[in-house]
Each structure stands twice: as C-alpha cells, then as structure tokens.
Amino acid sequence: MKKHSTLLILVALFHFISAQEIKKDLSLEDAVMGYYKGLYPDNMWGLNWTEKNELFLESMGSIKLYSPNSKKIKKTISIKKEILKDTSSNSIKGFKYRSNGNYSFNVKNKYITIINNEKFTIEIPIDAKNIQVSPNYKSVAFTIDNNLSFANIKKPNTEITKHKDKNIVAGQSIHRNEFGISNGIFWSNNSQFVAYYEKDETDVHNYPILDLNSTPGELKSIKYPMAGQKSEYAKVGVFNLKTNHNIYLKTNQAKDDYVTNLTWGPNDNYIYIAELNRDQNHLKWAKYDAVSGERIKTLFEIKNEKWVEPEFPLFFLPNKENEFLTLSERDGFMNIYHYNIEGDLIKQITNNKWVTTKIKNILENKIYFEGTGEDPRSKHTFCIDLNGKNQIQITKEKGIHNTKLSPNKKYIIDQFSQINNPGITQVINLKTQKKVTIHKAENPLANYQIGKIELVKIKSEDNVDLYGRLIKPSFFKEGEKYPVLVYVYGGPHAQLVTNNWMASASLWMHWMAQQGYLVFTVDGRGSENRGFKFESSIFRNLGEIEMEDQISGLNYLKSLNCVDTSRLAVHGWSYGGFMTTSLMTRHPDLFDVGVAGGPVIDWKWYEVMYGERYMDQPSNNKEGYKKTSLLNYAKFLKGDLLMIHGTADDVVVMQHNLSFVKKCVEEGIHLDFFPYPMHKHNVRGKDRVHLMEKVLNYILTKNK
C-alpha cells in the first residue's frame, strides 16, 4: 500500500513537472516578429456583409459565406481560377465582395471585377500608386509620380493632370496626413467625377537625406515645411470623366491655410470643404459648386483659443440631401451635431461627457456611432434617435469592440477582445439582442511563459484620473524587489492603455518582464480619448504637464513594495523619444537609464501642421519654444542615455538627434548614439529585431 502511494506521488510529480516544461520561453525575435509568427490572435479580420445580408470572409483565394444566424459555413467559393488566368501570383489586394457572383480585387497591375460571373479587367500602370476604385467598380483613379490619372476597361491610362513641375503634386494626401487626411482622391457618388487634393510645394524647403545605397553616396531631398517657415499651398481639383473637363474650386482663404475633409454632397452637385486657417484656431465649413468651382457660402464657423481640428467629413442623411451630421468637440467632448445645408444648427444630438470616435451608419431616424463610453479604455457601438433621444449601448461586454451593420439594418458583426480574452466574433440581432458566436480566438501564447498584466488607475498631482498598465514577470513574488522599465509616448492622438487583448502591450514588453522587470505605462494628459481639456492642456508648452503625469506614475510605482527604486529605466519613440530625453535631462535624478528613439529635440525643427497646432508659430511663442528645447538641458544629463535614429527619417528629421549629440559634446556630456542607416521614422522588418535587442540589452546592461 505504501509503495502504491509513493508511485502515485511520483506519477503526479512527473505530470506536474511535464506541465511546467511545456511552457516555452518567449524569444525576443519571436516577440518582435510575433505577428508574422502567429503569436497574435486569429480574429477573422476582414469579415463583412454581402449585399444580401450574408457574412463573407476572403482568405487564401476563397470566399466563405456564413448566415447571420449560424456559425456554420454555408458555402465556399473559389476565386483562384480567376487569378491564375492573369498571373502566377496568389496575392490578392483590395478585395471587395458585393453578392454571390459579384466581387473585385487587385492582382499586380490589374483590377479585376466579376459581375454575374462575367469578368472585367482594368489594367493600370505597374508604377501606379494611391489607387482608388469608383463606386460603380468600372473606373480606377491613381497617381504616377506627381500626377493623377484614371483608367477603365476601354482606356488604360488617361491623364487628369499633366504637371511637369515636380513641385505641383496632384492626387496625393496633403498637409502631411494631418486633419484626418489619409487620401488625395475622392470619387463622386455617381462615379462621373473625381475630386482631388493638389499641393504646390515650390516654397517648401528641400531637406537633404543621404542615400547610402550608391557610390558615392547621394543627397536626395524631401519637402519638409518646418514650424514658422513657408508651407505648401493646397487646393481642390474636380475632373469630369464624361467631358474630360478639369476645374479647381475657387477657394478664397490665405494660400497657406488648410483644405480638409472633402465631402461630396449626395447628388454630386456640391462639394463641401473644411477650411482651416494656418493658426488652426478658426474653422469654416464651405459649400462649392462641383461643376463651376464657385464658392457658394460658408455654412458655419468654429473658433477656439487653442485649436480646432477637423478630422471627419460631413455625413449626409439618407433621403435628406439638405441635412447632414458632423462631429465636433466644441463642448469639450467629441459629440454629434445635426445641420441643414444653409448652415443652421438643428440640434446637438449627443451630449456625452465621453468621446465619440466615429459615425458608423445613418438610417432615416437612427444613428449608429462608436465611442468610448464611460471607460475611456473601451470602445463600444451605440445607437441614438435623430432627435437625440433613446441612446442605447449595443455592445455590452467591457473591451474594444469593432462592429459592422448589415445592409438590412437587422444585425451587427461584433468583434471584440479584452485584456485576458484574445477575441470573440459574434453577430447581434438588433431586435431580439440574441447573439450568435461565430468564432472564439485561441490564445496563441498559451504555451509560453507570460507574465500578468494589470490595469491601474492613479491620480495626477492635481487629482486627475490617469490610466496605466503594469506587466509583471510570470515568476513574480510578493515581497521581492524588481527593476522597472517605463514605456512612454505621452503625445496627442495616441492611447497606449486600452482594455483589449493584452491591454495593447507589445510582446517585447513581456520578454522584458521575463528578464525580471516590471514594465509600466501611463497615459498622461495630452493623450487621446479623454476630451479636449485633457488633450489640450499641453498647448504651447509640450512636455511640461506630460512630465508631471509621468512623474505621478513613477510615484505610484515607488509606493509599491515590489519596486527596486534604485533601478529605473525609461524608453520611448518619436514623441516618446522627446519625453524620454526630457525626463532624463529636465529631471535627471529620476531615471538611471533611458533609450530615446527618433526624438523631437527642438520643436522649431518639426513640421508645420502638427507642430504649430500644439506649440503655435515660433514668432508667437518664443518663450515656449525656448523652454521646450532640450538643447538647453543637455548639460544636466546624469544617467546613461542611448539615442537612436533612422538616417532617412522624414518625420522627425535627424537634425534633432545630431544637434543634441553635438550639444552634449560641447557640454562635455557623454551619451550613446546609434543610427539605423536608410531607415525612416521607425525601424521595420527583420531589422526591428536588431533594434529591440539594442534597446533592451542597453537597459539590461546599464541598469544593473
């Protein structure tokens, strides 16, 4: 009996040890390249609706169809045979599915449309970029170099613009992708017209970037408008495909003002533009005749002593071409407003004290929209009546939800994840609230040693709520002390801490935690999804209040009995590089080690659009630019600081980093510097493994 008990104990111990051995260590290479190595959850991204209210998912050359009432696959349609007729490549891009037998996609330089099993192919030049397909799927607009063209079945390449001067650029994104701009080509609803942005960069300084790939090395210039200097001059063109006639809207603002958020009216007679002055504090929504280009009127204006930032086009109501919705944070939070085309405010529809992030769909009397809800770390879908009544939160579970409404308005695809939930895809019946779960993502890290993530809420020095994320190693023990790495961004239009899978933490943070570190992040003032007051508190003094909030985060860490306060490190990139360098030099006794990637050092060297919004023009804020220039604080550096920069960076140009190194030499201050030749603002691809090895090994070596 005793021998039998001993045997059972040994067997149990063997199984326990085996279970422990199954857990693998996460390598840094796997952590950095995790997306390509299958270490991020498979969440059926790309799932969408057909015109017949079926769900479809394109994957590896086939279309899988689902019913909204069942998780079973109804039908699988192969499209490989259509590809093989044109190319040996399997690479499908820009896939769109409309209904059974109707879909389109790109393969190399061909745009292929299948309509009722009949195939139409539009050939576009191999060097075409910024490709935009017309709503009727029969034409494609694109850019070649600095000009705009279109093609259809009969015409492979028809030039819309013929600018020989390379300073004139048509059809591309303008204003360096600020103000919600991500595209420069806008098809009309009836596919007869193409509106487009055009910019004149003649007066913008050429900024030299060294190309190391030739012998001898060659300087290649980019257009880079720095704060306070001459900028690009933008306008809007409109081309009529039937008449081959091209006109420009007759805007009357100053030539270096901004034209943004281009919107076609529902009947294509009018174009609406958000016009913003260079100081970015006075917005005018204007109406233009799409045929003549005449400016008809200003619909309404918004002013703010800090900034006004238009980020969304107008949303016209179905069957009401004279009424539209717009998003504005004029009352302190992004809310929905209802106007007519005379510019009269009909109603402020939502009055939430949290941020609306997107209008998703507009029905005759209902609006489906996206927002944070009461918890800014979440994202939900809501519905509200056009009269501002009966606001309903459709997605109930905490977390980050991404939804799509069916064409018949009866169902919503809801794909969401939470800090410990890799993802669920479900369909919600809007009438009955019944949910059908189509897919549950498996945890791709189940067999790895992964630490614990905690979401925390702390207070700033002046009693403002701040949200943070703390990652502990898997072997964490109460009572033991651990060094800390603070990862920081700190700037506008960024939120690092959310309640989605792993709280938005990168896998390399878990690798670092497994080296015996606590990895901490806090979203301080200036970050997004907290309202205008929270974000705009940084105005004209970048880095000031952001540092205060990072220090509040550090004080929270120091209050924990598990923190080794003698081993504190900080790392960030871009704005986070600015914050890292600021903390290391302006508060030199806080951190022992820092790594700053692509840092802004002096805001007078940063681009006009972003820099002037938050810092004002240098001539209007001399004291602010002087106070925030980190060249003035280089002499105070005490800890170990590694500065990293891509030599071809066209966002934060390398002048920032080299000037700081030069200043340190002048002050007799020693620091470390590492360039990444020919990389732009961040280090991509396999070289990113090298980057993270450089960053984290520096911290591990110096922070002993």
N, C-alpha and C positions, 0 to 999 in steps of 0.2 A: 504493500500500500504506500509506504514511504517512497519507494523507488518510483512508483507511478506518479506521485505528486511532484517529485523532482523533475521527472520527464516533462510533465505538463508545464512546469515553470520555465524549463529550458526552451520548450517549443514556443511559449508565449514571448519569452525574451527574444528569441530568434526573429519572430514575426515583428516585434516592436523595432528591433534594430534594422530589419529589412525595410520596414515602412519609412524609417528615418533616412535610410540610404537612398531611397527613391528620389527624395528631394534633391534637385541639382542646384549647383551654384550658378548664378546668372553671370555670364562673362560680360565684360564691358562692350566687346564687339557686338554681342547679341543684344545688349541693352540699347546701343546706339542704332543698330540696324534692325531693330525689332519689328518694324512694320513689314520689312521685306522677308523676315524670317518667321512670320506667322505668329508673333508674340503679341499682336493686338487682336481684340475680339472680332470675329466674323459676324457682322450685324446686318447682313442683307442690304448693304448700302446700294442705292440705285433702284430699290423697289418703288414702283409708281403705278399710276392708274392708266388704263386704256380709256378710249372714248366710250366704251361700252361698260364701264364701271367694273372691269376685271382688274386684278393686280398682275403686273408683269415684272420680271426680273431678267435682264440680259446678262449672260455670263458665258464666256468662252465660246462664242459663236452660236448660242442657242437662246431662245426666249421661253421662259417658264411662265405659264399663266395659272393664276390662283383665283378662287372665288372668295369674296369678302366674308363668306360665312363658313369657310372651311380652310384648314391649314394644308389640305392635300393639294398636290399639283394636278390641275385639270388637264393641261395639255403642254407639250413641249414642241416648239417649232425650231427647226434647224435653219440657220442662215449661212452656214459655211459654204454651201454650194454657190451662193451668190458672190461670196468673196473670192473663191477660187477661180471664177471666170475672169477676174480682173487682176489678181495679184497672188503671189505665193504667201503673202503676209497674212497672219491671223489678227493683226492689230486693228481693232475697231475703236473708233473715237466718235464722240458726239452722237451717241446712239439715242434715237427718239422713236418711240412706238406709239402709234395712234389707235389702231384697232386691228383685228385679225386680217392679216394680209397687207397692212399698211405700216411701213416703218422706214427709217432712213438712218444713215451712218456715213462716216468718213473712212476711207481706206486710202492711205497715202495722199495723192493729189486728186482723188476722185470723191465727189459727193454723190452717194447712191440713194435713190428713193424708190421704194417698192409701193405701188398703189394698185390694189386689186390684182396682185400677182404680176403686174406689168412693171418692168424695170426702167427707170430713167437715170441716166448718168450725166452729171455735170463735171466737166474737167476744169480744174483750176491750176494755175502755175505751181510748180513744185516749190517755189520760194514764197508762196502766199502766206500771209500771217493775219492775225486778228479776224479770223473767218466768222461771219455772221450769216445765218440762213434766214431767208424771208419766211414770214408766217405761212405762206401757201406752199412752201417747200420747193418752189420752182426756180428760185434765184439764190445766188450766193454773193455776198459782198466781202471784200478782203483788201488788205493793203500789200503793196510791193514797195519796199523801201519807204519813201515818204509820200507816196501817192495812193489813192483809193481807186479800186476797180470793182466791177461786178461781172458775173458770168451766169449764163443759163444754158439750157440744152443746145440752143442754136448758136450762142455767142460764148466762146471760151474765155475771153478776156476783153472787156470793154472799159477803157479808162474813163473814170469820172473826173479826176484831176490830173493835170499834166505839169506839175511844178518842177522846173529844172533846178530851182534854188533849193538846196537841201535844208535851208533854214525854215522852209514852209513845209509843215507836216500835216497831212490830212488822214482822218480815219483812225487815228490812234488815241489812246487815253491821254488826257491833258492834265495840267495842274498837278503833275507827279502823283496821280491817283488819290488825291485828297477829295473831300466833299462827296464821298460815296461813289466817286468815279472809278470804274473798272473797265470801261469800254469806250470806243470812239465812234461806233457805227450803230444807227438806230433805224430799223425798218418801220415804215408806216403799217398800220393795221391791215390795209388792203394790198400791201406788197408793191404798190406803184411808186413809192418814194423811198429814198434813202437820205436820212439826215445824218450829219456827221460833224464831229468837232474838227477844227483846224487851228493850228497854232503857228505863230511867227516867232521864231527863236533868234532872230537876227541880232538883237541887243543883249542876249544872254551870253555871259562869258563862257568861253571854251575852257573846260577844265582838263588838264593833261593826265592821262593814266598810262603808265609804262606797260607795254606789251612785251613780255619776255620771250615770246614764242618765235621771234625772228632774230636773225643775226645780221647786223647789230639790232639791239632792242629798239622798238619803235614807240613813239608817243602817239596815242590815239585819244582824241578829245571827245568829251561828252559835254552836253549843255547842262550847266548846273547854276541855277539862279540862287545866290546867297542872300541872306536877310539884308534888307536895305538897298540891294542893288537892283538893276533893271531886270525885269522878268519877261516871261513870254506874253504874247498878245493873242488872245483866243477869240474865235468867232464860230458861227454855226453855218454850215452849208446844207443845201437841200437839192437833191438831184431827182428829176422826173424820168423814170425809165421809159415811159411811152414817148415823150417828146425829146429825150436826151438834152433837156434844158437844166442848167445848173444856176442856182441863185444863192445869195447869202442873206441871212437875217440882218435887218438894219438896226443893230443894237446901238445905243447912244451913251453907254457908260464909258468911263475912262478906259483907255486901251489896255491897262494892266489890271483891270478888275477881272473878276471870275465869272464864267458862264458855266452853269452846272445843272444837273438833274433834268436833262432834256426829257420832255414828255410829249408824246403825240396825243392830241385830242381824239375822242372816239370816232369821229367822222373824217379824220385826216385833213380837215381844213385848216387846223390851227396847231401850232407848236407852242409849248409853254416852257419857259426857262427860268431857273432861279439865278438871279443876278446879284452878285455879292461884291461889295467894294473891297479894295486891297486891304484896308484895315480890318476887314472881316467882322464888322460890327453893325452893318446895315444891309439887310436883305430885301430885295424886291422880286416878287414873282410876276413875270411879264408874259403877255399873250402876243403871239405873232401870226401873221397870215402866212401859211405854208407855201403859197404859190407866188405871192409878190415879195414876201420877206418883210413887209411893213410891220412896224411895231404898233399894235392896236392900243394897248393900255397896260398900266401897272395894276395888277389885281389887288395886292395888299403888300404891306411892308412890315418888317420886324427889325427892331433895333435893340442892342444890348451894350452896356458899357464895357463888357469883357469881350464876348464874341458871339456870333450867330453862325451855326454850322449846318447848312442844309445837307442832308445825307440821303434823302429819299425823293423819288419822282412823285407827281400827283397821281392819285388813284381815282379814276372816274367811276361813277356809279353805273351799274348795268341799266340800260334803257333810260338813263337820265344824262344825256350828253352835256347838260348845263350845270351839273353838280359834281363835286369831287371831294375827296378826303385828303388831308395832309397830316404829316406828323411834325410836331414842334415841341420843344422843351421850354417854351416861354413862361410856363407857370412853375418851372423848377424840375419837372419830370417830363419825359417824352410821353405825350398824350395825343389823341386823335381829334382832329378838328374838321368840321363839315362846312364847306363853302359853296357858293354858286359862282359861275364864271364872270359875274360882274365884280367879284371880289368881296361880296358881302358874307360875313360870318353868320352861318345859320345856327351852329351850335358847337360847343365843345362837347364831344361825345363821351370821352373818358375823363375822369378826374382822379386818376390813381396817383398815389404817393409812392409809386414804383415805376420802373422803366418799361415802356412798350418798345419792343425791339423790331417789330415788323408787322405790317398789314399783310395777311396771307390771302384772304379771299373776301370779296364783297358780293353779297346777294342783294335782292331787292330791298330787304329791310333788316338784314343781319350782316354783321361784320365779324369775320374770324381774324383774330390777331394773336401775336406772340408777345410774351413779356415775362419778366422775372417773377411776378407775384411778390408776396411779402418777403420771401427769402431771396436776396439778390444772387445767391449761389445756384439758383434753379432757373429753369426756363420752361414755361407752360404755354398751352394754347387756350385761348379764351374766346367767348362769343358774346356779343352785345347787340342790342337792337339799335337801329339807326337813330332812334330818339334818345339814346343814352340810357335806356332802362334795361333791366334784366341781364346784367353782366353775369356770365357763368364761366367757371373754370372747368374746361372739358377734361384735361389731363389731371389726374388726381394724385398719382404717386409722386413722392419727392424725387427730384433729379432733373436731368436735362432731357427734354422731350423735343423731338423733331417730327412734325406731322405734315400730312398731305390730305386735302379734302377731295373726295371723289367727285366726278363731274355731275352726278345726280344729287350731290349735297347730302347724301344719306350716311356716308361713312367717312372715317378718318383713319389713315395709316398713322400709327403712333409708334415711333422707335425711340426708346429711352434707355438710359443707364444711370446707375447710382454708384457711389463710392465703392461699394463691395459687390455690385451687380454689373457684370460685363455687358449686359444688354438684352432687352426684350423687344420683339416686334409683334405688335398686336393691331387688330382692326376694331375700332369702336363704332358701334351702331349709335348714331346721334339721337335717335328717337327713344330707343329702349335702354341705352347705355350698356348693352351687352358687349362683352369683349371676347374676341377670338384670338388666342395666341398662336401666331404662325411660326415663330422661331424664338428660341432661347439660346443666346450665345454661351458657349462653354468658356471657362476661364483658361486662357492659353498659358497662364503662369502657374497652374495648379501643381505642377511637378517641380517648381523652383522654390528655393528658399527666398521668401519675400517678406519684408517687414510689415509692420502695421501702420496704417495711415489714420491720423486723427484730424478732424476738422475742429478748429477752435475759434472762439470769438473773444476778442480782447478790447480794451478801451485805450483810446489815444490819451495824451496828456490832458486834453481839453474835453474828455468824456464822449468822444465819437466812437461808435462801434466799428471795429476793424475785423476782417475775417482772415484766418490763417490756416495753414496746413502743416502738420508735423509728421514726418516719417521717422519711425524708429526701426532699428535692426530687428531681425527675427529672433535674435538671442537676447533681446533687451531684458534687463533685470532691474527691478526697483532697488534703489539704494546705491547703484553703481553710477559712476560719472562718465559722460560721453562728450566728446568734442562736437562742435556744431558747424554746419555749413548753411549760411543764409543765402538763398537764391532770390534775386531781386530783379524786378523790371521797374515798376513804380510810375510809369508814364501813362498818358491818355490812350484810350482805345485799346486797352489790354486789361484782362482779368485772368489771373493765374490760378485762382482758387475757386472751383465750382464743384457741385455735387453730382459729378458724372463719374464714369469708371476711373478709379484711382485718383479722383479729385484733380484731374488734369495733370498729374505729375508725370514727368518723363521717366522712362525706365532707367536712365543713367542715375537718377536720384536714388532708386532702390539699390543699384550697385554700390553707390557711395554709402548708403545706410549699412549695407552688409560689410563695409570696411570698418564698422564701429562708430558711425557718425549719426547724429540727429540732423535731418535735413529739413529746414524750415523756410516757409514763405508766407508773407503777409501782403495783402492788397491794401495799400495805404491810399490816402487822398490823392486824387489825380487819376486813379484807375476808373474803369467804366462800370456801367450798370448800377450806379449809386445815385444818379441825379446830378443836375447841373451844379449845385452848390458844392457838392463833394468833389466833382471833377475840376471845376473852375477855380478852386481855392489855390491853384498853382500859378495863376495868371501873373505874368511879368516877373516872377521870381522862381523859376524852375529849380527844383532840388531842395528848396527850403523846407516846406511843410512835409514833403515826401521823406526827407531825412528824419524829421521829428517822428513820423509814424513808424519808420523802420527802427528807430531807437525804442519806441514803445514796444515793438515786437521783441527787441532784444531784452528789454527789461522783463517782459513776460517770461522769456526763456530763463533768465537769471533767477526768476522766482521758483523755478522747478528744481527739485533736489537731485535731478539726474544730469544736470548740465555742468560740464567742466568749463568754467568761465575763463580759464587761462588759455583755452584753445578754441578761438572763434574765427571763422573764415567767412568771406562774402564773395559771391560771384554773380555777374550779370552781363547781359549783352545789349548793345545799342543803347537805349535809354537806361537799361540795367547796367551797362558799362559806365555810363555817366554817373549813375547812382553809386556804383561800386567805388569809382575813383573819388567821388565826392565824400563818401563815408571814410575812405582811407586817408584823405588829406584834410578834410574840414573837421573831422572827429577822429584824429589819429590814434587815440587811446582805446578805441572801441574794439577794433578787429586786429588780429595778429597777421592774417594773410588775406590777400584779395586777388582775384583774377577778373580783369575788365576786358571784355571783347567788344570791338567796334565802337568805342565810347565817343560820345559827343564831349568835347573838351571846352569849346567856346561857341556859344550859340550864334555868334555873328558869322560863323563858317557853315551854318546849317541852312537848309533850303528855305526859300521864301514862304511857301504855303503853310507848312507846319510850324516853322519857327516863329513867324510873325503872328500867327494866331495866339500862341501861348506866351510869347515874350514881347509882343508889339514890335514896331520897327525900331532899329537901334537908335535912330535920331530922337525917338520919343521916350526911350527908356535906357538912357546911358548908364544910370546907376545900376539898373537891373542886370544889364549885360556885363558890367564890371564885376558885380557881386557874384554872379554865377559862373564866371570864367575860372576854370580850375587851374589855369596857369598861375593865378595869384596864390594858390595854396600848395603848389608842388613842394615848396621848401619845408612844409610841415609833415611830410610823409615819414612815418616811423616803421611801419610793418613791411613785410615782404609783399610786393605788388608785381604781378605779371600783366603786361599789356599785350593784347593780341589784335591783329588787324588783317583783313584781306587786302592785298595790294591793289586790287581792281575795284575796291568798294566804291559804288556810285550812289550810295545813300548817305553814309557818314564817311566823307572822303578822308583819305589817310593823313591829310594835313593836320587833322585833330591830334591823332596819336603821335605823329612825329614831332609836332610842336611841343607836346607835353614831355616827350623824351628829351628834346633839346633844352627845355626849361629845367628839367632835373639835372642835366649835365651842368648847366650854368650855375645851379644852386649847390652843386656838389652832392646831389642826392643819387643814390644807387637804386635802380629798379631793374626789372627784367622785361624784355620785349621779344615777341615772336611774330614774324609776319607769315601769312599764308599766300604765297605767290599766285597771282591770277585768280584768286577767289574774290567774290564780290562781298556783299554785306554780311553774309554768313558762309560757313564752310559746309558744302553739301557733298553727297555721295560718300564713297569709301573714305575720303579724306576726313570726314567728320569723326571717324573713329580715332584718327590721329589727334584731332582737336580735343576730344574729350579725354583722351589719355593725357595730353599735355596739361589740360586744366586741372583734372582731378589728381594726377600724380604730383603736380606742383603743390597743391594744397596738402596732400598726404605727407609730402617730404618736408615742407616748411612748417607745418603745424604740429610738430611732434612735442 
